[in-house]
Amino acid sequence: MPSDELRGPDEVALHARDVRFDWSELPMHWVPGEPFATHLINVLHLLLPEGEEWFVRVFGQAVPLIKDDKLREDVLGFIGQEAMHAKSHQGVLDHFDAHGLDTRPYVRQLEHLFGRVLGDRDEPDERRREEWLVERVALVAGVEHITAFLGQWILDAKALDAAGADPTMLDLLRWHGSEEVEHRSVAFDLYQHLDGRYLRRIRLFAVAAPFFLWLWIRGVKYLMASDPSLRGAKPRWRDLRRSARRGLVPGFWQVLRLLAPYFRRGYHPSHHGSTEQAVAYLASSPAARAAEQ
């Protein structure tokens, strides 16, 4: 069970914010003149709706197993936030689909992954069903390590503002990123509460991290090939290096370095990222402020 010390003094009560975004004026390349950087970040809109709906289903099944009232409250807040994330990113996909970039074939593959491969199993034995649930909670904890890094990155990515990136898209990404930082400890704490074995945690992360990166690479290739204005253009490694040098996307080695802390026995998500910065952005976010009012 997570200790109060690890939770940290900047802990906040998690709650979903019923945000709304207007995509009617969103350009296809919302980082002006940067289709690669745009679509590398756009992969999030493909992965997150299906992935976060899966998080919600898995954690909903885990709630009855929680014996700590504070952790149960945090998990319920996490579920509410993830459900709103999935809904908000779906609006971007609907906008792209309506403007000639058909995301549905790729999304159908993700539906199969999260619905069939990682979905519930018809196990007659209750112990085996619970073990499969704990495996998936551990998998979510690993993915949340990555999404918390991305959340902190987008909060710090001032180069996107300087490049003239669409302000509504930046607000979506930073609202979402702030909540990822805000709830970054919940999945890990839940896994520690239910099982906590170190070898299981790193085994599943060693599978999840490369697979997540592979899905991302496939997503960039798909979006660029499907973008009607790019005429089948392919992403190149030099595009990644150039965009990363400008601060428009996370760099490849930067992403690899983020993976290392998760393998430490003493790792805890509260040691990484700034809750204060996340809360400050949520207090100024146009969408979050409108939702609170």
Secondary structure, DSSP 4 states (H G I P E B T S, - for coil): ---HHHH-TT-------------TT--SSSSTT-HHHHHHHHHHHHHHHHHHHHHHHHHHHHGGG---HHHHHHHHHHHHHHHHHHHHHHHHHHHHHHTT---HHHHHHHHHIIIIISS----S-HHHHHHHHHHHHHHHHHHHHHHHHHHHHHHH-HHHHHTT--HHHHHHHHHHHHHHHHTTTHHHHHHHHHT--HHHHHHHHHHHHHHHHHHHHHHHHHHHHH-TTTTS----HHHHHHHHHTTSS--HHHHHHHHGGGGSTT--GGGSS-HHHHHHHHHH-HHHHHHH-
